[in-house]
Amino acid sequence: MKENIFCGYTIGTDAFDAIGRICAPLGRRVLIIGGETALSKSLNELKPALNGQFDIIDTVIYGKECYSRRMHELCDDYKDSGVDFVIGVGGGKAIDTAKGTAFLLDCPVVTVPTIASTCAAS
């Protein structure tokens, strides 16, 4: 397993402005995993914040529940794609799915929690 890296933290209405700085040390190729609603509301800001500096391999809806089976499916689907890091977008289940998938892919995860009540950022 790769060494854990903490690159930064940001919060607020301009949080997407810091994505490039925070993610730069993690690599160039990113897989985005999130909830359907969270992705529909955030991709208009997230994709432009990543484009140019990062290659988005794919954007995937995690499903409705956080299952180990889904994490393994995602790992199998993307293990040969050269993923450098995963971005998880949404609430706890979406971000937990992203975290588990990143673990299986042996790469870092960046969390973009969209629900204030979730502990997804920890």
N, C-alpha and C positions, 0 to 999 in steps of 0.2 A: 504494500500500500504506500502511496506517495505521502510525503510529509504534509501535514496540515499547514495551510497558508492563510493568514488573515490579511486581507488586502485593504479593507476599509468598511465603512458604514456610512450610510446617508439616510436622511429622512426629510420629508417636506414636499412641497409642491414642485420643486425643481430637482427632485431626487434622480430623475432619469438623466439629467445633465452630467452626473458623476459616474454613470455606468462605464464609460470608456476607461476612465482613470482606475476604477475599482477592478475591472476585469482584465485590463491589459497584461498584468503579470501571469495570467492563467493560460494564455495561449490565444489562438485565433479562431478555432473551429468550435462553434457552440450549438448545443442541442437545447431547445426550449421545450419544457414540459409544463403544462398548466391545466387549470380548469377551463371549461368552455366559456363561462361568463367572464372570468378574469382575463382570459386571453382576448376575448372580443373587446373588452374595455381598455386594455393596456397596450396591445400591439401597435396601435397608431403612434404611441410615444416610444415604446421599447425598440421597435425595429429601426427607426431612424437613428436612435442613440447608438445602435450597434453597427449599422451599415457603414461600409467604408473601412472600418477598422477590424471587423469580425466577419467571418463567413458563417451564416446561419445554415446549418446542415438540414434542420427540419424544425417544425413547430408541431407538437403533438398534444392532443387532449388526453389527459391521464386516464379518464374513465369516470366512474361515479364513486368508487371506493378505493381505498389504498390497500392493494393486495400484493403480496410477494410475487405471485404469479405474473402480475402485470409488469413489475419491475424486471423480472427475468425476461419477459417478452421484449421489453424495450431494450434491455441489454443485448439480447440476441439480434435484434433488428439493427442496432447501431454500433456493435463492437468492432466492426471492420471499417467504420466510416471516418476514423481519425478524430473522434470527439476529444477536444481538449478540456472542456468544462460544460456543465449543465446549468441552465438557469431554470429555477422552479418559480412559477407564477401562480398566485392564488391563495387559497386558504390552507389549512393544515393538511388535509388529505392530498391535495395536489403537490404541496411542497414536500411532504413526506415521501411521496412517490418519486419525486425528482431526487431527493436525497438518497433513497435506496438505489435508484438507477445509477446515480453517480458513483456510489460506493461499488456497485457491481462492475462498472466501467473503469474503476480505479482512477477517477478524476475528481477535481474539485466541483463544488456546487455553489451557486450564488442564489440567494433567495430574494424574491420580490413578493413579500406578503401583501395582499390586497384587502385583508380583513383585519381591522385593528384589534379585534379580540383574540386573534390566534397567537399561539406561541411559535409560529412557523419560523420566525427570524432567529430563534435560538438554536 
